[in-house]
Amino acid sequence: MQIISPVTRKVVADHPSMRVGVEYTVLEVAARPGGDSSLRIHHGDESPGIWDSAMFETTDPTVPSVWVAQLSDSGSLRLAPPRWLQRGFWERYFDDEHEAVGIFEADLAAILRESGGVDWDRHRQTVLVRISDELREVVREAEGSLGAREVEDLRDLIEVGEPGSAFELLCRQLHEYEAAVTPRMLESLRKVGTAMQLEARQWEILRVSESGG
């Protein structure tokens, strides 16, 4: 592997986002007429950057099952999850639109799960930490609407690594108690539910307060 600057297109000794000898998971491939091609690479918590394919050697030729091929009128070929190929998707993603972010995270998880290895392990742990933190905050805000025993049960489920069970129980109790959630709480529940690919109805049926958060 060699590092090619994405700005100058020259080979450089080092780069903060790339290291020689490290394996990276390819998320998307783009090939253009004339031989130029690029790869969208997984960088852990960083944004999925685009790099010159000449930087890399293939260590695993397996193609993700979620990829499809798209050929443009100009002859360019892209291999990626179909929803990433929709016009304007990456603009919406980098604008932090929740639907685009949810689509990216779901397809990213599918690619990393198939590739296995350290990238999948790290991603799974990162997601677990993030959604657990989000759930803890929602439970804290919901304390006044739930009983002490329910709050204790929810916290126990989160701490033992069962965020899915905690999420479903929390939404069910909020609905049964007819508790009004703030817009901020609802957004947190949406993020967590989307990350775990749960049914949207669980948080969409909740009553939202007209003021606060």
C-alpha positions, 0 to 999 in steps of 0.5 A, a space after each residue: 500500500 502507498 498513501 496518495 494525497 487526496 488533494 495533491 494526488 502525490 505519494 506522501 509518507 503519512 496521512 492522519 487517516 491512513 497507515 501503510 500495512 493496515 487493512 481497510 474495509 471498502 464500502 463503495 467502488 467508483 470506476 471512470 472511463 480512462 482508468 481512474 478509480 476510487 474507493 470509499 473506505 471505512 475509517 472507524 468513527 471518521 467520515 467515510 472518505 474517498 481514496 485513489 484505488 492505486 493506494 491499495 492491494 486486495 486482500 479479500 476479493 469477496 463482494 458485499 451482498 448489499 452492493 449493486 452496479 450502476 452505470 452512468 451515461 458517461 460510462 462511469 461504474 459504481 458499486 455500492 448499496 442501492 440507496 447510496 446511489 440515489 441522487 443527493 444521498 451523500 449530500 443529505 448524509 453529510 448534512 446529517 439528515 436523520 434518514 440518510 444517516 440511518 440508511 448509511 449506518 444500516 448498510 455499513 453494518 451489513 457490509 462490516 458484518 459480512 467482512 467480519 474481523 476487527 472492523 465489525 467488532 469495533 463497529 458493534 462495540 461503538 454502536 452499543 456504547 452510543 445507543 446505551 448512552 442515548 438510552 440512559 439519557 432518555 430513561 433519566 428524562 423519563 424518571 418522573 413519568 415512570 415508577 421507580 421499579 420500572 426505571 431500575 429494570 430499564 437501567 439494569 437491562 442497559 448495563 447488562 448489554 440488552 439495549 434492544 430489550 430496554 428500548 422496547 420496554 421503555 417505549 411500551 411503558 411510556 405508551 402505557 403510562 400515556 407519558 408525553 415525551 419531549 421532542 429531544 427524547 423522541 429524536 433520541 428514541 428514533 436514533 436508537 431504534 433506527 440503529 437497531 433496525 427496530 419497528 418505527 411504530 414503537 416510538 411513533 405512537 408515543 405522545 409528544 409534548 408541545 413544549 420543552 426539549 
